Structures are given as structure tokens and as C-alpha cells.
Amino acid sequence: MRNMQTNSFSSMYKLTFVAFFVALFPHITLAQTCDNPTEICGNESVPISSFELASFSGLDIDSCLTGNNVTVVRFHTTYLSSSEGVTISFSGLDCNGMTLEAIVVEPSALDPCNTILYNAVSECASSSEDFEITTSSLFVNTDYLVLISINTGIVPLPCDLTIYASGEPLSIEACCPANISYLESASLDVLGGNGGLGYVWSPAEYVDNPSAYSVIVTPPSTTVFEVIGFVEQCEYSDQVLIVVGTDIDVPNAFSPNDDGINDYWKITGLSSYTRSRLTLYDRWGQEVFRSIAYPNAWNGKRRSTQVPAGTYYYIIELNEPGVDLDPITGNVAVIR
């Protein structure tokens, strides 16, 4: 499912730095460590301002995280299988010109502070300005840590930033858009959430079981359905469009001779498709008439001139967003 970097994180760290620090100072409670990291959900910004002292004394460390202060952020992937990775954005850096260093790792579930068991899933990045890093593809339903360090020197200096995580592994997916007739039903599913925690579909009045992952919907008109799913402490949502098609009745003839009888080409139902486009051609393929959503029935004129009697050919493109609907084609006779 993924092409993950397989190099052991031990080549970058030969030190379980946080565990070592806790062992030296057991009376101190660290706010953002490997065993108590800052939690972040997908598509949510979280401010970071707390860094803790890390000791690398006497140990050989790789050049990735060289700072003497660290902070740890955790995210948990959803159940949505994806070949894409997660992008971690660092913005609003206000760190007195200090360089921020960051990498994303997969820790051991049994020993999250043992850096020897870490696998790196991103490149190591460093910057004193806004930047982002993107991981390789990730496992579903799995913890990952974002390790961040700064080097404040002898005198601690403040460092503030905002972290934001996004990508398919931090999302759910509602499936699939459909076009149905009036009073018909459609089946919808949601992928990526924890089924044991349930779901919330809305508008609930058109859903047979609003807490299920697979539902039947019967909307009376075109409706956007939203579903909310949950993974651990995170809430994710997605939307899906169900188009309730209005029957479109296209007359095959009319007589625009101003006698008050059948003077207009009255197409019923087309105005319900607000993005539809009707194009009418003569027998030589020249465009005669065009309309969006067809708010006014055609009176048989091209600009202000009556078109000759004869057969004309039309294409109606419904252009309903999120749904692939075939164009409607045919011909209409203008009778004088």
C-alpha cells in the first residue's frame, strides 16, 4: 500500500532523548513529549509554543534534529486507504530567527519513546520561514509523530508557530454522486471512519439510518448530503450530491406565427437544471439559438428575425455538478 522509507530511525538517533530526559528529571511533567504529544486532526490548525529541553550529551546524533529543545505532535490516520501521503505545514513562525527542524516518523505502538524503533516517513526539513513536508504513503489507523526541534542556545528563547496536517489519509469519503428520478432512492456509503463510533448523516429526514456507514436516501429534490465520521478524537466530514431529475419534455414542433396558439417552444423541466445549456442549429450546422437554464421559451427568432420554417437540431447539456449526465439531443420543426 505504501512505499515507506525503511531505514531505521536509529541511524538518525542513537538516543531515546525524551525517555532519557524523563529519567533524569522524573518530577517534571512534559507537555509535548513522545508519550504525551500534542494531538492534531486533519484540516485543523494547532498553535505550538511549548518546547522542552532535550539532552543529547555524549551521544552521536544524525544531523536531522540537532536542536536542544523539542516538541512532539501526533496524528492518527483514518481508515481510508490511499497511496497519497500527509502534508504537514508550518506557518506563522516567530522563533527569533531560529531554524526549525522537523521530521515525521512512525513510532512503535508498544514503546513510542524508543527512537531506535522509529521509521522515518518523510524527509528531514529545516527552515526559519514557513515551510511544509509531505510524507510517503501511510498505513491506515496508525499513529505518526511529528518531531520538531529548535536550538535556543544557552538562554531559552520563545518560539511560536502553527501546524496544519492535511491529505487523504486524514479524511473520509462519501460515495457516490447519483442522478435519480423523483421519489426514487439511492444508496450511499462512507469510507474512512471508525464504524464502531458511528456516523451522522444529514439531512437526516431523507436517510433511512442516519448513523450507519451504508444508507438509503430518498430526497424529494436535488440534495447535498453530508456525513460526519469519527476516528479517535477527530471528526471528519464529506459531502455527496444526489440529483433528483425533473422530467424534461421537449416538444418536436411549434408554430411561431403570432396567432396565440403554440407560438413558443415550451420545454418543461429544463429550468430546474440551473447550469444547463441549450444550443440550437440549422441544417447547415449554424448556431441559431443558445440559452442557459432556458428561463424564456424560444419564439422562433434569431436575434430579432424570424427563422425560416424547417427542421432544427438541438443539444441540451445539463451540466449538473458532480454527476455525469448524457446530453439530450433531438430536432424540432418550426412551422409557419
C-alpha positions, 0 to 999 in steps of 0.5 A, spaced: 500 500 500 505 504 501 512 505 499 515 507 506 522 509 507 525 503 511 531 505 514 531 505 521 530 511 525 536 509 529 541 511 524 538 518 525 538 517 533 542 513 537 538 516 543 531 515 546 532 523 548 525 524 551 525 517 555 532 519 557 530 526 559 524 523 563 529 519 567 533 524 569 528 529 571 522 524 573 518 530 577 517 534 571 511 533 567 512 534 559 507 537 555 509 535 548 513 529 549 513 522 545 508 519 550 504 525 551 504 529 544 500 534 542 494 531 538 492 534 531 486 532 526 486 533 519 484 540 516 485 543 523 490 548 525 494 547 532 498 553 535 505 550 538 509 554 543 511 549 548 518 546 547 522 542 552 529 541 553 532 535 550 539 532 552 543 529 547 550 529 551 555 524 549 551 521 544 552 521 536 546 524 533 544 524 525 544 531 523 536 531 522 534 534 529 540 537 532 536 542 536 536 542 544 529 543 545 523 539 542 516 538 541 512 532 539 505 532 535 501 526 533 496 524 528 492 518 527 490 516 520 483 514 518 481 508 515 481 510 508 486 507 504 490 511 499 497 511 496 497 519 497 501 521 503 500 527 509 502 534 508 504 537 514 505 545 514 508 550 518 506 557 518 506 563 522 513 562 525 516 567 530 522 563 533 527 569 533 530 567 527 531 560 529 531 554 524 526 549 525 527 542 524 522 537 523 521 530 521 515 525 521 516 518 523 512 512 525 513 510 532 512 503 535 505 502 538 508 498 544 514 503 546 513 510 542 519 513 546 524 508 543 527 512 537 531 506 535 524 503 533 522 509 529 521 509 521 522 515 518 516 517 513 518 523 510 524 527 509 528 531 514 526 539 513 529 545 516 527 552 515 526 559 519 520 561 514 514 557 513 515 551 510 511 544 509 513 536 508 509 531 505 510 524 507 510 517 503 504 513 503 501 511 510 498 505 513 491 506 515 489 507 523 496 508 525 499 513 529 505 518 526 509 523 530 511 529 528 518 531 531 520 538 531 526 541 534 529 548 535 536 550 538 535 556 543 542 556 545 544 557 552 538 562 554 531 559 552 528 563 547 520 563 545 518 560 539 511 560 536 508 557 530 502 553 527 501 546 524 496 544 519 496 536 517 492 535 511 491 529 505 487 523 504 489 519 509 486 524 514 479 524 511 473 520 509 469 519 503 462 519 501 460 515 495 457 516 490 454 522 486 447 519 483 442 522 478 435 519 480 428 520 478 423 523 483 421 519 489 426 514 487 432 512 492 439 511 492 444 508 496 450 511 499 456 509 503 462 512 507 469 510 507 474 512 512 471 512 519 471 508 525 464 504 524 464 502 531 463 510 533 458 511 528 456 516 523 451 522 522 448 523 516 444 529 514 439 531 512 437 526 516 429 526 514 431 523 507 436 517 510 433 511 512 439 510 518 442 516 519 448 513 523 450 507 519 456 507 514 451 504 508 444 508 507 438 509 503 436 516 501 430 518 498 430 526 497 424 529 494 429 534 490 436 535 488 440 534 495 447 535 498 448 530 503 453 530 508 456 525 513 460 526 519 465 520 521 469 519 527 476 516 528 479 517 535 478 524 537 477 527 530 471 528 526 471 528 519 466 530 514 464 529 506 459 531 502 455 527 496 450 530 491 444 526 489 440 529 483 433 528 483 431 529 475 425 533 473 422 530 467 424 534 461 419 534 455 421 537 449 416 538 444 418 536 436 414 542 433 411 549 434 408 554 430 411 561 431 406 565 427 403 570 432 396 567 432 396 565 440 396 558 439 403 554 440 407 560 438 413 558 443 417 552 444 415 550 451 420 545 454 418 543 461 423 541 466 429 544 463 429 550 468 430 546 474 437 544 471 440 551 473 447 550 469 444 547 463 445 549 456 441 549 450 444 550 443 440 550 437 442 549 429 440 549 422 441 544 417 447 547 415 450 546 422 449 554 424 448 556 431 441 559 431 439 559 438 443 558 445 440 559 452 442 557 459 437 554 464 432 556 458 428 561 463 424 564 456 421 559 451 424 560 444 419 564 439 422 562 433 427 568 432 434 569 431 436 575 434 430 579 432 428 575 425 424 570 424 427 563 422 425 560 416 420 554 417 424 547 417 427 542 421 432 544 427 437 540 431 438 541 438 443 539 444 441 540 451 447 539 456 445 539 463 451 540 466 449 538 473 455 538 478 458 532 480 454 527 476 455 525 469 449 526 465 448 524 457 446 530 453 439 530 450 439 531 443 433 531 438 430 536 432 424 540 432 420 543 426 418 550 426 412 551 422 409 557 419 
